[in-house]
Amino acid sequence: MFKNLFNLSIKRTGIEILGFYLFYSIAGSIAAGFICGILIFILHPQALITNDIQRLASLYGAVAAIVYGVGLSLAIIASKRIFNSFKAVLITILAVILLFFFGALAGMIPVAYLTSFDKNTCLED
């Protein structure tokens, strides 16, 4: 389930996709939380009220989720060399939409699905 998590070029099966989704969703959420907290602390030191911090966290969190998801999608596409795959591009666009509205919970599903593609075989899509 959790083997070869950092090898983005392998084709994953159903349970491996689930392991990939769980690991990268949790790791991305933790990293985004720390990064957003540091950015808010540095860029907005006047934000001391909880409402201000929550508003800024939701703004920076959405941006961090989109950057993380798109970056991971592009890394998967590059490692599998499926740049010409129409399906991969559509899945990445779907991931951006889901990441913006629902965060990593739903947005990482299409990104994890990209790992099920074969290497170099999606060129005819």
C-alpha positions, 0 to 999 in steps of 0.5 A: 500500500505504501511502497514506492511512494516517492517513485512517481513513474510507476503504475499503481493499482487500486490499493496503492493509489489509496496509499498514495492519496492518503500519504500525499494528502496528509503530508501536503496538508501538514506542510501547507499548514506550516507554510501558511502559518509562517506566511501569515506570521511574517506578512500579517503581524497585525492579524491578532484576532482569530477571525482575521487569522482564519480568513487569511488561512483560508485564502493562503490555504487554497493557494497552497493546495492548488500549487501543491496539487498542480506541482505534484500532477506535473511531476507525475506527468513528467516522470511518466512522460505523458505530456501529450495525454489529453486525459492527463491534462483534463485530470489536472484541470479537474484537480485544480477546480477540486483543490480550490473548492474542497482542498486536499480532501477531494482535490488529491483524488484526480492527482492520485488517479494520474499514478494509475496511467502507464508510462508513455502509453497515453500519447494516443489519447 
